[in-house]
């Protein structure tokens, strides 16, 4: 029988030799998941033995991780904005950098009691719109996605977070067919140039949906669509908060300005990269 301490060390060594980034964190999360315990147990009881069934489950998960399957797929969830979101191979894994959008919303719309009408385009797991609704208790939302599979995940996340009564979901191609105007529009569109496939990590290239990643030769195809559609769907005093890829700030700004929009803020993520534009109609 192996102990928690021995198993954790073996996991770390195996993942490190395989070139897995954050090997220690991944090892800890795998062990916590299989044992159904939190970090304090791993620290306080390293001598505790692990059953054969638990070892077998760990081995199976380890093989998948060594095949570069994302941790979110192995665990079945990812934390975002202190909330837990179900993740599947049909959805992008929520990234910490995307929390920059939620921070920006709270900074520019400080009245958390406002009855906002919120739209999320390319909703995926629902992490953006559901995080916003968790802060704005009187807000209502609509999440749009082209993927039925992604919508099913978003709907499940809304139910698990107790937000299903304030958020609707429907299949759609960006804003086509929508007639309402919104106080806040959110989007994390595909923005990776197709030529950048060779530099992506296997966790992304192999295991995440290509339709949520790539947007033409320059990565701007979907920003062009959004720039054209946003003016008709934004109320006069409304905001759009749109995520950006690396080095896309100036190009997206130009696209928005060409369609009668203005960028009023461009917050950076923790890495110092401009992560989103805050957009409104020109006054």
N, C-alpha and C positions, 0 to 999 in steps of 0.2 A: 504494500500500500504506500502511495506517495503522500507527502504532506503538502499543505498549501504553499509553504515557503519553497520547497523543492520544485514543485510544479511551476510556480511563478518564474523562478530562475531559469528553468528549462525553456519555458515559452519565450522569455526575453532573449535568450541566447539563439534560439532557432530563428526567431523573427529578425534579429539583428544580422545574422549570417546571410539571410535571404535579402538583405538590403531594404527592409521595410522601415520607412520613417516612423518615428514615435513608437518603436517596438515595445518599450516598457508600458506605455499607455495602452496599446492594443492588448498586450498580455494581461494587464490588470482587468480591462473591461471584459475580455473573454472569460476570465476566471470568475469575476463577479456575476456574469450572466449565467454561467453553468451552475454555480453554487447557489445562485439567487441570494446573494448577500451584498452588502455595501463595502466600501473601501476599509472601513474601520475594522471589519472582521479579518481581512487579509493582514492588516498591520498587527492586530492584537493577538491573533491565533495562528501564527505561521506553522505551528506544530500539528494543527488539526489535520486528520487524514481525509483523503478524497476517495470516494468509492470507485469501483471499477467501471460502473455505468457512467459516472461523471468523467472519468478519464477517457472513456470511449467517445463521449460527446465532445470533449475538448479536442481530441485528436481529429475528429471530423471537421470541426470548425477551423482548426489550425490548417488543415489541408486546403480548405477553401480560401483562407487568408493568404496562404503561400501562393495560391493561384491568382492573387491580387484582387480578390473580390472585396469590395468595400466593407468596412466594419459596420456601416449602417445596414447592409444587407444581411450580415451575419447575426446582428442583434435584432434586426427588424424595426429599429427606430433610430432617431437622432434628436438630440436636445437642441432647441432653438428658442431664444428669448425666454429661457427658463421653462419652456413647455416641451412636452414629449410628442414627437410626430412620427407616426408610422411611415416607413420608407420601403419601397419595393423597387424592383428593377425597371418598372415603368415610370419612375419619377426621379428627378434629380435629388440628390442628397442635399438638404439645407446646409449652407456654409455659414460659418461665423461672420464672414465679411458682409453677408447680406443683412445682418442685424443693423448695419449702418443705415439702412433704409428706415427701419423702425425708429431708430434714434432721431433721424431727420424729421419724420412725421411728427413726433412728439415735440420737437423743438419749434417747428413751424406752425403747428396746430396745438397750442398748449391747453386749450379748453377740452379736457377729457370727457366733459359732460355733453359735448356737442353731438347732435343727432346726425352724424355724418352718413352720407350715402356713398359707399366705397365699392370700387370696381377693381378686381385683380385679373390681369390678362396673362394667360399662361400660368394658371394657378398651381399646377404641380401638386405637391403635398398639402398646399394651403398654408404654408408656414408664414407667408407675408400677411395675407388678409386676416388669418385667424389670430396672429399676434397683435395686429392692430385692433381687432374687435375685443381682444382680451383687455386692452387698455381703455378703449372708448366704449363704455358700457351701454350707451344709447345708440350706437352706430349699427347700421345694417349693411350687409355686403353681398356682392355677386361675384363668383369666381368663374372664369371662362377658361376652357382648355380644349384643344383639338383632340385630345386622347380620352376615350372612355375609361381606360384603365387608370389614368391619372385622376380623373374625376372621382372614381370610386374610392381611391385612397383619400382624397381631400374630404369627401363626404364622411368617411369613417373617422378621420381626424377631427372634423367638426363635432361629431357626436361624442367622441371620447373627451373632448375639451369642454363639453357642455355649451357649445356655440351654434348648434345646428338650427336653433330657432331664429337666429339672427343672420344666417348666411345661406344663400341659395347658390346652386352650381348648375351650369349648363354647358353643353358642348358648343364650340364656336371657333371661328377663324378670326382672331383678334376682335375688332369691334363690329364686324359685319352683322347686320340685322338688329343692332341695338339702337334704340331711339331715345332712351333717357339720358339725362346729363347727371354728372356726379360731382360730389364735393372733393373726392380724392380718388385718383387712379394710380394703381400700383402695377409694376411689371418688372420681372426679371427675364427678359427675352433671350433667345439664343443669340450669342454674340462672338462665337469662336470662328475665325476664318477657316474654310475647309483645308487650306494649305498647312494649317498648324496641327493636323492630326498626328504627325510623326513625333511631336514634342509632348504630347499628352501622356500622363501616367496611365498605365493599364486599368487602374481602378475607374478612370473616367472613360477612356476610349472604348474599352471592351464591355464594361458593365453598366454604363448609364445610357439613357435613350438618346440616340443621335439627333432626333428631331428637336430635342430641347437644348442641344449644344451648338450646332453649326448654322451659320447664317450667311452663306455665300462666300465668294472669294475674299471679300474684305471684312466680313463679319457684321456688316451694317444693313443687310437686307431687311430685317424686321424693324430696325429703327426707322427706315424709310417709310414703312407702312404706318408705324405708330405716329410719326410726325404728321402724316397726312390726316389721320383719323382723330387725333387728340382734340383739335380745336372744336370739333362738333360735339364732343362728348363731355367737355369740361364746362362747368358753370363759370360765370364771369370771374368769380373770386376763388375758384378752385385750384387745386394743385395736382400735378402728376409727379410721382417719384419713381424714376426709372433707373434700374441698375445698369452699370457700364462694365465693359471689359477693360483690360489694361490698355492704356494709350488711346482710348476711343473718345475721350472727353471732348476734344476740339471738333472732331468730325461729327459727333452727335449734336453738339451745340449748333453747328452750322446747319444741320438738317432741321432742327427745331425752329431756328430763326427763319429759315426759308419758308416755313409754313405758318408764320404769324404767331409763333410762340417765343417766350424768353426764358432763359435759365437764370434763376435768382440765387442759386446756391449750388455748390458742388462738393458735398462732404467727402472726406477721405476716410478710408478704413484704418484699422490699427497698423497696417503695413505702410501707411502714407500714400496709398494709391487712391486716386479719385474714383469712388465706388458708385456714385449715383449723381444724377442731376435732379434738382427741384425745378419744376417747370410750371409756368402758367401762361395764360393768353396775354399778349401784349395789351397794355392799357393805353 
